[in-house]
Amino acid sequence: MNVLFISDNFPPESNAPASRLHEHARHWVRAGHRVTVLTGAPNFPEGKVYPGYENRWHQTESVDGIRVVRVKTYMAANEGFVGRTLDHLSFMGMSVAAGAFERRPDVLVATSPQFFAAVGGAGLGVLRRVPFVLEVRDLWPASIVAVGAMRDGPIIDALHRLELALYRQAAAVIVVTESFRADIVARGIAREKIHVVPNGADSSWCAPRPRDQSFADEYELDGKFVVGYFGTHGMAHGLERVLDAAELLSDEPAVAFIFAGAGAERAQLEASVARRRLGNVRLVPRQPKQRMPVLWSACDVTLIPLRADPVFAGVIPSKLFEAMAHGVPSVISVPEGEATALVRETGAGVVVPPEDPAALAAAIRELLRSPERLGELGARALAAAPRFSRRHQAERMLAVLERVVRCST
């Protein structure tokens, strides 16, 4: 089978969509399929091209047997409305233009968000007369309203209509949670068209390991109870409330917070740490994926926060699965939904209300004083991890694509 996949993100970018696509496609190639990824030069989230790459009109490379086609785009940091919109629109146009000259695929997949990559995929599917599959990793545009990036109004209404048109055109829709499927079905899309393929973790790099001493020395972590937040520092995560919890824990000299990553809220977070003089917070720059096991090895617990908006009740953050695979308990601070139910069912961590600094600080304080419980949570997390192996999820998604191809022929 020949798969053409459109995604705005791909390694060496290390965000969730890049990792999911890379790890899935790598398994498909090993199973004997041809996979081409249409993407841009790596630049997320700062909007600056990574060293070793150029923002050229067309360039190709091979990554783990995956043919990667990179096109030129307008680049903007992952903050601000106008710049990001221009970025997304330029990728939509360039991916369609480049895809028109690619070898005709058996199936075309596009991932959302970003939303306009999906629009480009739908258009290219019509142009090439091949079945189009839409992967939905976030409900968009609902999520951008939830974080306050846009308000309800005529533009959002038009985007909702476009969203529904994409669902109707797609031969199949792949979502990451049952809640997403229920939401889409409630808006009139046939349930049998929608398939749930959750996120997961790749055991080839996610595994428990001793704390890396050089990293511990660099960030003064010896003897510390380390609470780690790794990933995008975005508007959805309520990280200012996490700093409130860190301030409440300033009387616990053993507790240290690590924030590693970048995003729209990173500069504000850094300024807030400096203004509050939070000596228990360590700010680590965005790290390449191959460096992440070092950071995970430093953690006693990982923090998974989202804002207190009902839209996020259906989200299961991908870092939860990585924490499980590393045997690191999670303190999850999100609206009640699938993620909180999963943590309770597996015993992989503890649940606290979202955007509640006092509850978050109390949970961390309790785990600090309960090493036996901490060890039990870590063991349960590790035991649950095989249920969410990336290989298994890649096989589930591949089965959907194969079914679409069979039906189309």
N, C-alpha and C positions, 0 to 999 in steps of 0.2 A: 504494500500500500504506500502511496506517495502522499504525504501530509504537508500542507503549507500552513504555517502558524504565524499569525500577526500579533506581535506584542511590543509595546513601547519599551519594555525592560527585559534585559537579558544579561547574564554575566559578562564582564566582571562586576556589573551592578549586583548588589547583594540583598535587595529588598525581597519581600515575599513573592511577588509575581515572577521575578527573575529566577528565584530558586525553584519554585514549583515547576515552571516550564522546563528549565534545564534538567531537573531530575526526572521528570516524566519523559521528556524527549530522549534522554540518554537510554532509558529502558526500552523505548520503542525501537531505537536504532539497534540495540543489542538483540531485539526480537526479529530483526531482519527487515524493518521498514525504513523507507527513505523519509527524512524529516528536514524541511527547510524552514528556518525562522527568519521572518522579515522584521527588522528592528532598526534602531538608530545607533549612532555612536554612543558609547556609555557616557552618561553625564549626570545621572540622578544621584542625589537630590539637589546638588549645588548648581546644576545647569552649566557645568564646565567639563569639557572633554577630558576623560581620564588619560594619564600618561601612556604613550604608546599608540594612541588612536588619533584619527583626524575626522573632522566633520565633512566627509567627502560625499559626492553625489551618489556613488555606488562603490561598495567594496565587499569582498567576500572573505570568509575564513571558515575553517573547520574546527569545531569544538566538540570533542568526544564523539566524533562521527556525525555530528549535526552540521548541516550546511547553514551558515549564518550569513545573511545578506543585510548589510547595514546601509541605510540611506541618509542623505543629508536632511537635517531638520533645523527649524528655528529652535534655539535652546534657551530655556529660562529656568531659574531656580524654582523649587517646589514651594513657591509662596507667591501670593498676589494673583489676581484673577486674569488680567489682560495677558500678561506674559505667558502664563500656563496655557491659556486658551489658544494663543498663537502657536505655541509649542505643539499642542495636541492636534490642531488643525493641519499644521504643516506635515506632521507624521501621517495623518490620515491620507492626505493627497499624495505624498511620496510613496507610501506603501502600496497604494492602488497603482500608481504609475510603474513601480518596479515589479509588482506582482503580475502585471499584464504581460510581461516578457519572460516570466518564469515558466519552466516546464509545467504543463497542465497537471494539476494535482488531482488525486481521487477525492479528496475532501479538504476544505479550507476551514481553519479554526481561527477565531479572533477572541481576544480576552478583554473583559471590561471589569473595572476601569483600567486605563482611562477609556472613557466612553467612546471617543471618536475613533479609536482603533477598531472598535466593534462596528461602527458605521462604515469605515473603510472596508472591513472584511465582508460586510453584507453587499456592498457595491461591487467588490471584486468577485464575489461569488456569482452575481448576476452576469458580470462581464465575461467571466470564464466558463459560465454554465456548469458550475460544479456545486455540490451541496455545501451549505454553510452551517457551521456549528458555532454557537455562541457560548463562551465560558463566562460565567458571572461570578466574580470573586467578591463583589460588593454591590449592594443595591444602589444604583446611581440613576437619577439624580437625588434620590431621597437622602443619601448620606451627606451630600454637600449642603443640603438645607439643615441637616442635623448639627453640623459643626459651625453653622453660621456663615459659611462662605457665600451663600446666596439666600435670598428670601423667596418665599412663595410668591408667585405672580405669573404674568403671561409667559415669560421665558421658561420658567420651571414647568408650567403646563405644557408648553410645546415640547420640552425635553421628555416629559413623561409619555407624550403621544409617540415620540420617536422611539423611546424605550420599548413600548408595547409593539410597535411595528417591527422592531428587530426580533422580538420573541416570536412573533407570528411568522416572519420570513424564515427563521432558522429551522433547519431540518431537525435539530435537537438543541436543547439548552442544558448546559452542565453547570450546576451550582455547587457551592461548598458546604451548605448546611440544609437541613430539613426545613428550617424556618424560611429560608429564601424560596424553597420550592412552594411552601404554603402561601407565601405572599404573592408569588407570580400566578399560582393557580387561582387565588382569590380575585385576581384581576382578569380572569377569563381565558387564560392559556391552558390548553389541555394538559392534564397531569402526566399522561404517558409520554409526552414530549420532553419532560424535565427529568434529569438524572442527577443524583447527588453523588459527588466525588469529593470527599472531605480533603482537607490538607493533611499533611503527615510529616514525618521526619526521615531523613536518609541515614540509615545505620552505617553507611560507609564513612561518615565523619561525625555523627552524633553518638557519643558513648561516654560513660563516666571516665574520669581520669583525675590523677592527683593535681592539686593546685600548682600552677606554674609559678616557680619561685621568682623568676626574673620579673614577671608581671606583678607579683605580690610586692616585690621590693620597689618597683617603679612607682606604684600607687599606694605604698605604705599600708598594706593589707594584712601583714602578719598579726595574728591574734585577733583579727576582726571577724565579726559576723557580717557577711557581705550580702547586701540586697541589690540585685542587678536588674537594670532596665536596658534591654538591647533592642534596637530597631529604630523605625522612623519616629522623629520627634515632631508629631503633627498635631493638627487642631483637634483630632478626635480623641486624644489620649489624656487630656486633663492633667498634664504633668505639673502644672503650678500647684495643684492640690497635693501631689506627691511631695513637693518641696515643703508644703505645710506640715506633712507627716514627719519629714526629716527634721524640721525645726522642733517638733514636739519630742523627738527622740534625741535631742542634743544633750540630754542628761544621761544618755547611755553611751559611754565612751567606746564600747566594744562594737557598736553598730556603724557600718559604713555603707553608703549608697554609691553605686556605679551607674552612670548614665553614658551609654555608648551609642553613637549614631549621629544622624543629622536630619534636618527637615525644617519645615516652616517655623517651628517654635523653638528651634535650638538656640538662636541668638538671644531670644527673650529668656530662655531658661538660664543661660550663662550669666546674663545680666542680673537675674533674680538671685542666683547663688552668690554672686559677688556682693550685691546690695545687702543681703541678709547675713553675709559672712558665715555661710554654712560650712564649717570645717569637716563635717561628716559626709560631704558629697564630693565624689571624684568624677570629673568630666573627662571622658575618653573620646578621642576623635572617632569618626566612622572608620570601621575596620573592614579589610577584605574578608571574604567568606572563609578562606583557609586559616584565618587568624581567630575565628570565632571559638573554636574549642578551647583556646587559652582563656578567653573571657568566661566561658561557661565553667571552666575548672575553678575559677575564683569564687563562684557563687555558693552561698548557703541556701538562699531562696531567690527566685526570680519574681519580678513584679509585672503583672499584666493588667494595666488600667485602661478603661475607656470612659468616655463622658456619660453622664446619667441621662441618656436619651433613649427612648424605646426602640429607635432604629437599630441600636447596637445590641439589642437582646438576641437577635438572630445571628450574631457574629461569633465565630470561634477563632480567636487570633492564632495564627500559625505558630507563633513562638511557644504556645502551650505544648505543642507536640515535640518541639525541639527540647524543651525543658524535661519532658517525660523521658525522652531518649537519653538525656544526660543524667537522669536520676536526680534532678534538682526539683524540689517542691516549688509549687507556684502559690503566690498570694494574688488571687485574681479579684479585681475590683471593677466589675462590669455589671450592667443591668441583668436582672434575673432572666435566664434563657438557656440556650443550649450549652453555652460554655460553662456556666455555673453548674448545670446538671451533670455535665461530663466530669467536672472536678470532684463533685460529691460522689458520683457513682464509682469512679476509679480510686478515690482517696489520694489523688495526686497533689493535693494542696488544700488551701483554705480559701473561703469565700468571704469577702467583705463588701458592703454597699459601695457603689461608685461615688467618687468625688466626696468621700467622707474621711478627712485626714485623721480624725480621732480614732475611728474604727481601724484604719490602716495601721496607725502607730501601735494600737493595742495588740493587733494580730502579730506584728513583727516582734513586739516586746515579749509576747507569750511564747513564740517559737524560740527566741533567744534563750529563754529560761527553761525550755523543754527539749533538751537534746534528744531524748528517747523518741518523743513524738516527731521531731524533725526527721530522724532517721527512718521512722516508720513511713512517713509521707514520701520520702525519697524512694524507698523500696517499692512502695505501691505505684509511684509514678513510672519507675523503670519496668515493673511487671506489666503495666498497661501499654507501654510503648509499642510492642509488636503489632497490636491491633491497628496501629496507624502508620505502618511502614509506607514509605514513599513508593516502594516497588509495588505493593498491593494496590495502592491508589492509581498508579500509572496503568496497571493492568485493567482496572475497572474503567478508566477513561478510554483506553484503547478499545475495549469491547464495545463502547458506545460508538466510537468512530467507525469501527468495522461494520456495525449494524447499519449505520447511516449509508455507508458505501454499498452494502448489499442491497438495501432498499432502493437506492438511486439507480442501480443497474438492472 
